[in-house]
Amino acid sequence: MATIYIKKGKSQEEKAQADSRTQEIVQTILADVRQRKDEAVRELSQKFDSWSPHNFKLSNDEIQKIIHSLPQQVIDDIQFAQAQVRKFAEGQRTTLRDLEVETLPGVILGHKNIPINRVGCYIPGGRYPMVASAHMSVLTAKVAGVQHVTACTPPINGQIPAATVAAMYFGGADSIYILGGVQALAAMVYGAVGIEPVDMVVGPGNAYIAEAKRQLFGLVGIDLFAGPTEILVIADETADAEICATDLLGQAEHGPTSPAIVLTTDRDLAVNLQAEIDRQLAILPTADLAGVAWRDYGEIILVDTQEELVQLADQIASEHVEILARDTQYFLDRLHNYGALFLGAETNVAFGDKVIGTNHILPTKKAARYTGGLWVGKFIKTVTYQRLTPAASVVIGEYGSRLCQLEGFMGHKEQCDLRVRRYGEKEEEHD
């Protein structure tokens, strides 16, 4: 396999060093909130966001006032996007069915799909108000049947992000807090500033949010590791350089640590793409972020065959994978490791991020090797139950007794033997 790196990003060692620093910072913040609760949250919010209101939670009157401040077109657009997300989530929900089956005479086994009780949704802010993340987390949780959703989003430059609040409200959030960063996740998990502790936290974010979820996992459930966004463009000789560059930079603008990779069999594209990227960076309003991300995390990789495209793409396991190639079905049939797949030049990651209906909270940092993105199923526990007739209890008990003895579990064996004695006697009396 001939793999040529026309452009490489930062080394794995450099990335690991950055990860180590992030881990230490997050650990310190989580410990502080766990120990000092409200006091720590308020101090951290003031430190990172210059935000320390009397109450971090918005009242219903405040929410309505915020919504009424928005142009009707903004409200209509949010509701259109949410309608698409809702339709797809509801369709997914229908695939999750309860089950009951008789595996042997008198042996009834089943499973039930039970929504999680309390979920905390984090909707990022920072430079951009991530309005769409409210649809993806809050709305999807409510379609799944979650009883109570707490939603947190940070202020932006000292202001409440009105459109994000509207999206949280329309999505069905039961309580809305203007609170950001690791301290927001900590408040939702440990219980602070009036938030009742949740059972699960979800949502995308920067490296600090992703690391906080990693450290909190186990104490609560998480959706997945959804850190700085990633894009992989798979291109052949039919790919348009302008589209390719536009879609790479469109994700790179998320932040300075967002990987943007093009994997191609076309030497002309590989060699000439940098010039097109430079042209677009010269006029892109968000070039200050996109340019840094491309410089440090952008890659152009040239291979020989379609088979190599698939092999390397599955190794990269990117969050978003765009297929700018003649035979998109070839890749749909063969790729295994990705968060979301975008087939053909007619679609793009922005459609998925903002409006089309698939969820944009997706696995990053190679997590696509073992998980898909957020969907209604992530908010649902599939739990099992069993029910037996007396006769079936005897049959299962006899097998169970021998198998428990085989492993040396004599207390387990007695559970089985007791049923054999108890219900075997009843069967004899009945006979």
C-alpha positions as CSV (number, residue, x, y, z in Angstrom):
1,M,0.0,0.0,0.0
2,A,1.6,3.3,-1.1
3,T,0.5,6.0,1.3
4,I,1.9,9.5,0.6
5,Y,1.3,12.3,3.1
6,I,1.2,15.5,1.0
7,K,0.5,17.4,4.2
8,K,0.7,16.1,7.8
9,G,-0.7,17.6,11.0
10,K,0.6,17.5,14.5
11,S,2.3,14.3,15.7
12,Q,0.6,11.8,18.1
13,E,3.1,12.8,20.8
14,E,2.2,16.5,20.5
15,K,-1.5,15.6,20.7
16,A,-0.9,13.3,23.7
17,Q,0.9,16.2,25.6
18,A,-2.1,18.4,25.0
19,D,-4.5,15.7,26.2
20,S,-2.4,15.3,29.4
21,R,-2.7,19.0,30.3
22,T,-6.4,18.9,29.6
23,Q,-6.9,15.9,31.9
24,E,-5.2,17.7,34.8
25,I,-7.2,20.9,34.4
26,V,-10.5,19.0,34.2
27,Q,-9.7,16.8,37.2
28,T,-9.0,19.9,39.3
29,I,-12.3,21.6,38.3
30,L,-14.4,18.4,39.0
31,A,-12.8,18.0,42.4
32,D,-13.5,21.6,43.3
33,V,-17.2,21.4,42.4
34,R,-17.6,18.0,44.1
35,Q,-16.3,19.5,47.4
36,R,-17.6,23.1,47.3
37,K,-20.7,22.7,45.1
38,D,-22.4,26.1,44.6
39,E,-19.5,28.2,45.7
40,A,-17.1,26.5,43.3
41,V,-19.6,26.7,40.4
42,R,-20.1,30.4,40.9
43,E,-16.4,31.1,41.1
44,L,-15.6,29.1,38.0
45,S,-18.4,30.6,36.0
46,Q,-17.2,34.1,36.9
47,K,-13.6,33.1,36.1
48,F,-14.2,31.5,32.7
49,D,-17.4,33.3,31.5
50,S,-17.6,36.5,33.6
51,W,-21.0,35.3,34.6
52,S,-22.4,35.1,38.1
53,P,-26.2,35.9,38.1
54,H,-28.4,35.7,41.1
55,N,-29.9,32.5,39.7
56,F,-28.3,30.4,36.9
57,K,-31.7,28.9,36.1
58,L,-34.0,30.8,33.7
59,S,-37.6,31.3,34.9
60,N,-40.5,30.6,32.5
61,D,-41.1,34.4,32.3
62,E,-37.5,35.0,31.3
63,I,-37.6,32.2,28.7
64,Q,-40.8,33.7,27.1
65,K,-39.3,37.1,27.0
66,I,-36.1,35.8,25.4
67,I,-38.2,33.9,22.7
68,H,-40.3,37.0,22.0
69,S,-37.1,38.9,21.4
70,L,-36.3,36.8,18.3
71,P,-37.3,37.5,14.8
72,Q,-40.1,35.2,13.6
73,Q,-37.9,33.8,10.8
74,V,-35.4,32.5,13.4
75,I,-38.2,30.8,15.3
76,D,-39.5,29.3,12.1
77,D,-36.1,28.0,11.1
78,I,-35.5,26.5,14.5
79,Q,-38.8,24.7,14.4
80,F,-38.3,23.5,10.9
81,A,-35.0,21.9,11.9
82,Q,-36.5,20.4,15.0
83,A,-39.3,18.9,12.9
84,Q,-36.7,17.1,10.8
85,V,-34.8,15.8,13.9
86,R,-38.1,14.8,15.5
87,K,-39.2,12.8,12.5
88,F,-36.0,10.8,12.2
89,A,-35.8,10.3,16.0
90,E,-39.4,9.0,16.1
91,G,-38.6,6.7,13.2
92,Q,-35.7,5.3,15.1
93,R,-37.8,4.9,18.3
94,T,-40.1,2.6,16.4
95,T,-37.2,0.2,15.8
96,L,-36.9,-0.4,19.6
97,R,-39.5,-2.9,20.6
98,D,-40.2,-4.7,23.8
99,L,-39.8,-8.5,23.5
100,E,-41.3,-11.5,25.2
101,V,-40.6,-15.1,24.0
102,E,-41.1,-18.6,25.4
103,T,-37.7,-20.3,24.9
104,L,-38.8,-23.6,26.4
105,P,-42.2,-24.8,27.7
106,G,-43.0,-22.6,30.6
107,V,-39.8,-20.4,30.3
108,I,-40.8,-16.8,29.5
109,L,-38.0,-14.4,28.8
110,G,-38.4,-10.8,27.8
111,H,-36.9,-7.3,27.6
112,K,-38.3,-3.9,28.2
113,N,-37.0,-0.6,26.8
114,I,-37.1,1.9,29.7
115,P,-36.1,5.6,29.2
116,I,-33.5,7.1,31.6
117,N,-35.1,9.2,34.3
118,R,-33.0,12.4,34.4
119,V,-30.6,13.6,31.7
120,G,-28.3,16.6,31.6
121,C,-27.8,18.1,28.1
122,Y,-24.8,20.3,27.5
123,I,-25.2,22.8,24.6
124,P,-21.9,24.4,23.8
125,G,-21.4,28.1,23.3
126,G,-18.0,29.7,23.3
127,R,-17.4,31.6,20.1
128,Y,-20.6,30.2,18.4
129,P,-24.1,29.7,19.8
130,M,-24.6,26.0,19.1
131,V,-28.3,26.2,18.6
132,A,-28.6,22.9,16.8
133,S,-27.1,21.0,19.6
134,A,-30.3,21.6,21.6
135,H,-32.3,19.8,18.9
136,M,-29.8,16.9,18.9
137,S,-29.7,16.4,22.7
138,V,-32.8,17.8,24.3
139,L,-35.4,16.9,21.7
140,T,-33.9,13.4,21.1
141,A,-34.1,12.7,24.8
142,K,-37.7,13.8,25.0
143,V,-38.6,11.6,22.0
144,A,-37.0,8.7,23.8
145,G,-39.3,9.4,26.8
146,V,-36.8,10.9,29.3
147,Q,-38.8,12.2,32.2
148,H,-36.7,15.3,33.1
149,V,-34.1,17.0,30.9
150,T,-31.9,19.7,32.4
151,A,-30.2,21.8,29.7
152,C,-27.1,24.0,30.3
153,T,-25.5,26.5,27.9
154,P,-22.9,29.2,28.5
155,P,-23.4,32.9,28.1
156,I,-21.6,34.3,25.0
157,N,-19.6,37.5,25.7
158,G,-21.8,38.1,28.8
159,Q,-25.1,37.7,26.9
160,I,-27.7,35.0,27.1
161,P,-27.8,33.2,23.7
162,A,-31.4,33.8,22.8
163,A,-31.7,31.4,19.9
164,T,-30.1,28.6,21.9
165,V,-32.6,29.1,24.7
166,A,-35.5,29.1,22.3
167,A,-34.2,25.8,20.8
168,M,-33.8,24.3,24.3
169,Y,-37.4,25.3,25.2
170,F,-39.0,24.1,21.9
171,G,-37.0,20.9,22.2
172,G,-38.7,20.2,25.5
173,A,-36.2,21.0,28.2
174,D,-37.7,20.9,31.7
175,S,-35.2,23.3,33.2
176,I,-32.7,25.7,31.5
177,Y,-29.6,27.0,33.0
178,I,-27.2,29.6,31.6
179,L,-24.0,27.9,32.8
180,G,-21.1,26.6,30.7
181,G,-17.9,24.7,30.8
182,V,-16.8,21.7,32.9
183,Q,-18.5,23.4,35.9
184,A,-21.8,22.9,34.1
185,L,-21.3,19.2,33.7
186,A,-20.1,19.0,37.3
187,A,-23.1,20.8,38.6
188,M,-25.5,18.5,36.7
189,V,-23.7,15.4,38.0
190,Y,-22.9,16.4,41.6
191,G,-25.9,18.6,42.1
192,A,-25.3,22.3,42.5
193,V,-26.9,25.7,42.0
194,G,-30.3,24.1,42.3
195,I,-29.8,21.3,39.8
196,E,-30.9,17.9,41.0
197,P,-28.2,15.3,40.1
198,V,-28.8,13.6,36.7
199,D,-28.3,10.0,35.7
200,M,-26.7,10.8,32.4
201,V,-24.9,13.7,30.7
202,V,-24.8,14.2,26.9
203,G,-23.7,16.7,24.4
204,P,-20.8,17.8,22.3
205,G,-18.1,20.3,23.3
206,N,-14.4,21.1,23.2
207,A,-11.6,18.9,24.6
208,Y,-12.4,19.9,28.2
209,I,-16.0,18.9,27.9
210,A,-15.1,15.6,26.3
211,E,-12.5,14.9,29.0
212,A,-15.0,15.8,31.8
213,K,-17.4,13.3,30.4
214,R,-14.7,10.7,30.4
215,Q,-13.8,11.3,34.0
216,L,-17.5,11.4,35.1
217,F,-18.4,8.2,33.3
218,G,-19.3,5.5,35.7
219,L,-20.7,7.9,38.3
220,V,-23.2,8.8,35.5
221,G,-23.8,7.5,32.0
222,I,-22.6,9.5,29.0
223,D,-23.6,9.4,25.4
224,L,-20.1,9.2,23.9
225,F,-16.9,11.1,23.5
226,A,-17.9,14.0,21.3
227,G,-14.9,16.3,21.4
228,P,-13.5,18.7,18.8
229,T,-15.1,18.0,15.5
230,E,-13.5,16.0,12.8
231,I,-14.0,15.6,9.0
232,L,-12.6,13.1,6.5
233,V,-13.2,13.7,2.8
234,I,-12.8,10.7,0.6
235,A,-12.2,11.8,-3.0
236,D,-11.5,10.3,-6.4
237,E,-10.7,12.0,-9.7
238,T,-14.3,13.2,-10.0
239,A,-14.1,15.4,-6.9
240,D,-14.4,19.1,-7.2
241,A,-11.5,20.9,-5.4
242,E,-13.7,23.9,-4.4
243,I,-16.3,21.7,-2.7
244,C,-13.6,19.6,-1.1
245,A,-11.8,22.7,0.4
246,T,-15.0,24.3,1.4
247,D,-16.2,21.3,3.3
248,L,-12.8,20.8,5.0
249,L,-12.7,24.4,6.2
250,G,-16.3,24.4,7.1
251,Q,-15.5,21.9,9.9
252,A,-12.0,23.4,10.7
253,E,-13.7,26.6,11.7
254,H,-15.1,24.9,14.8
255,G,-11.8,25.4,16.5
256,P,-8.0,25.2,16.4
257,T,-7.9,21.5,17.3
258,S,-10.4,20.2,14.7
259,P,-8.8,17.6,12.3
260,A,-9.7,18.0,8.6
261,I,-8.3,15.3,6.4
262,V,-8.7,14.5,2.7
263,L,-7.9,11.0,1.5
264,T,-7.7,10.7,-2.2
265,T,-6.6,8.5,-5.2
266,D,-6.2,11.6,-7.4
267,R,-2.7,13.1,-7.5
268,D,-3.8,16.3,-9.1
269,L,-6.3,17.0,-6.3
270,A,-3.8,16.1,-3.6
271,V,-1.1,18.4,-5.1
272,N,-3.4,21.3,-5.9
273,L,-5.8,21.3,-3.0
274,Q,-3.6,23.4,-0.7
275,A,-3.7,26.3,-3.2
276,E,-7.6,26.2,-3.2
277,I,-7.6,26.1,0.6
278,D,-5.3,29.1,0.7
279,R,-7.6,31.0,-1.7
280,Q,-10.6,30.3,0.5
281,L,-8.8,31.1,3.7
282,A,-8.0,34.6,2.3
283,I,-11.7,35.4,2.2
284,L,-13.3,33.2,4.9
285,P,-14.6,35.3,7.9
286,T,-13.6,32.5,10.3
287,A,-10.1,32.0,8.8
288,D,-8.5,32.8,12.2
289,L,-9.8,29.5,13.6
290,A,-10.0,27.4,10.4
291,G,-6.5,28.4,9.3
292,V,-5.0,27.3,12.6
293,A,-6.9,24.0,12.6
294,W,-5.8,23.3,9.0
295,R,-2.2,24.2,9.7
296,D,-1.9,22.0,12.8
297,Y,-4.4,19.2,12.1
298,G,-5.1,19.3,8.4
299,E,-3.8,16.4,6.3
300,I,-3.7,15.4,2.6
301,I,-3.2,11.7,2.0
302,L,-2.7,10.1,-1.4
303,V,-3.2,6.4,-2.0
304,D,-3.5,4.2,-5.0
305,T,-6.8,2.3,-4.9
306,Q,-10.4,2.4,-3.7
307,E,-9.6,-0.5,-1.4
308,E,-6.9,1.6,0.3
309,L,-9.3,4.4,0.7
310,V,-11.6,2.2,2.7
311,Q,-8.8,0.6,4.7
312,L,-7.2,3.9,5.7
313,A,-10.6,5.6,6.4
314,D,-11.5,2.8,8.8
315,Q,-8.2,3.3,10.6
316,I,-8.8,7.1,10.9
317,A,-12.4,6.4,12.1
318,S,-13.5,10.0,11.7
319,E,-16.6,11.6,13.1
320,H,-17.8,12.9,9.7
321,V,-16.9,11.2,6.5
322,E,-17.8,12.8,3.1
323,I,-17.7,10.7,0.0
324,L,-16.9,12.8,-3.1
325,A,-16.5,9.9,-5.5
326,R,-18.1,8.4,-8.5
327,D,-19.4,5.3,-6.7
328,T,-20.8,6.3,-3.3
329,Q,-22.5,3.0,-2.8
330,Y,-19.1,1.2,-2.8
331,F,-18.2,3.1,0.3
332,L,-21.6,2.8,2.0
333,D,-21.3,-1.0,1.6
334,R,-17.7,-1.3,2.8
335,L,-16.9,1.4,5.4
336,H,-17.3,0.4,9.1
337,N,-15.8,3.1,11.3
338,Y,-17.4,6.5,11.1
339,G,-19.9,8.7,13.0
340,A,-22.0,9.8,10.1
341,L,-21.6,9.3,6.3
342,F,-22.4,11.9,3.7
343,L,-22.8,10.4,0.3
344,G,-22.1,12.6,-2.7
345,A,-21.5,16.2,-3.4
346,E,-25.2,17.0,-3.0
347,T,-25.0,16.7,0.7
348,N,-22.4,17.9,3.3
349,V,-21.6,17.9,7.0
350,A,-23.4,21.3,7.5
351,F,-26.7,19.7,6.5
352,G,-26.2,17.0,9.1
353,D,-25.0,19.5,11.7
354,K,-27.9,21.9,11.4
355,V,-31.0,20.8,9.7
356,I,-31.5,17.5,7.8
357,G,-32.5,15.4,10.8
358,T,-29.7,13.0,11.6
359,N,-28.0,13.6,14.9
360,H,-24.8,15.7,15.0
361,I,-23.5,14.5,18.3
362,L,-21.1,11.9,17.0
363,P,-18.0,10.0,18.1
364,T,-14.5,11.6,17.9
365,K,-10.9,10.5,18.6
366,K,-11.5,7.1,16.9
367,A,-14.5,6.2,19.1
368,A,-16.3,5.4,15.9
369,R,-14.5,2.1,16.1
370,Y,-16.9,1.0,18.8
371,T,-19.9,3.3,18.9
372,G,-22.3,5.3,16.7
373,G,-23.6,8.7,17.5
374,L,-26.3,9.9,19.8
375,W,-29.8,8.6,19.0
376,V,-33.0,7.8,21.0
377,G,-31.5,4.4,21.9
378,K,-28.8,6.0,23.9
379,F,-31.4,7.3,26.3
380,I,-33.0,3.9,26.8
381,K,-32.1,1.0,29.0
382,T,-32.9,-2.4,27.6
383,V,-33.5,-4.5,30.7
384,T,-34.5,-8.2,30.9
385,Y,-37.0,-10.2,33.0
386,Q,-37.9,-13.8,33.3
387,R,-40.9,-15.8,34.5
388,L,-41.3,-19.6,34.9
389,T,-44.0,-22.2,35.5
390,P,-43.3,-24.6,38.4
391,A,-42.5,-27.4,35.9
392,A,-40.1,-25.2,34.0
393,S,-38.4,-24.2,37.2
394,V,-37.6,-27.9,37.9
395,V,-36.1,-28.4,34.4
396,I,-34.0,-25.3,34.5
397,G,-33.1,-26.0,38.2
398,E,-31.6,-29.4,37.4
399,Y,-29.4,-28.0,34.7
400,G,-28.5,-25.0,36.8
401,S,-27.5,-27.1,39.8
402,R,-25.0,-29.1,37.8
403,L,-23.6,-26.0,36.1
404,C,-23.2,-24.1,39.4
405,Q,-21.4,-27.1,41.0
406,L,-19.1,-27.2,37.9
407,E,-18.0,-23.7,38.8
408,G,-17.9,-24.3,42.6
409,F,-20.7,-21.9,43.4
410,M,-22.5,-23.9,46.1
411,G,-24.8,-21.1,47.2
412,H,-25.9,-20.7,43.6
413,K,-26.4,-24.5,43.4
414,E,-28.7,-24.4,46.5
415,Q,-30.9,-21.8,44.8
416,C,-31.4,-24.2,42.0
417,D,-31.8,-27.3,44.2
418,L,-34.4,-25.6,46.4
419,R,-36.6,-25.0,43.4
420,V,-36.1,-28.6,42.2
421,R,-37.2,-29.9,45.6
422,R,-40.0,-27.4,46.1
423,Y,-41.6,-27.6,42.7
424,G,-40.6,-31.2,42.0
425,E,-42.6,-32.3,45.0
426,K,-45.6,-30.3,43.8
427,E,-45.4,-32.0,40.4
428,E,-45.3,-35.4,42.2
429,E,-48.4,-34.5,44.3
430,H,-50.2,-33.3,41.2
431,D,-49.4,-36.6,39.4
